[in-house]
């Protein structure tokens, strides 16, 4: 659960923002900020919180996970962007359009594999699943309500308020799952907890997107 909570979302945010017609420039800037924070602070925050909980964490594995799952993809993406822009902006846009379906397919494949590895544990330990699901559910709803309410209180336009609310409420569950597996293995309790996070977060975030879209008239009535 600590691994989930310490990783601010950077990937699925683009999907949530698109579904609620959020401002793409704001979404991109917030994702860039989250990426910068994770590169610098994810490993120390996780190590600190796990250390407080008396959970031993191998620093080398944790730092390697950050390098593999955050830094390396950023470097590859920036290099590819630079090469494509040398051929013109149209080439970059064409490439982004081409890989968009692949990114969603990769996400779905990841979910299928995760649930395949943890399927037996999910079925055999319903009480453990419930105990894991409750704090994830409460955390997401609380942060979403707080963020949406503060945005409205301070008069932020809806196209910015929507993605900022969803960014704050969601977690980078792909990173959390990868780090949990790297640290403790496929069949560990840590991997199970992060998979439960996926199980709860994806439908919950879709529900929040629907609520934010339906409440737009109320939001803008202030």
Secondary structure, 3 states (H helix, E strand, C coil): CHHHHCCECCCCHHHHHHHCCCCHHHHHHHHHHHHHHHHHHHHHHHHHHHHHCCCCCCHHHHHHHHHHHHHHHHHHHHHHHHHHHCCCHHHHHHHHHHHHHHHHHHHHHHHHHHHHHHHHHHHHCHHHHHHHHHHHHHHHHHHHHHHHHHHHHCCCCHHHHHHHHHHHHCECHHHHHHHHHHHHCCCCHHHHHHHHHHHHHHHHHHHHHHHHHHCHHHHHCC
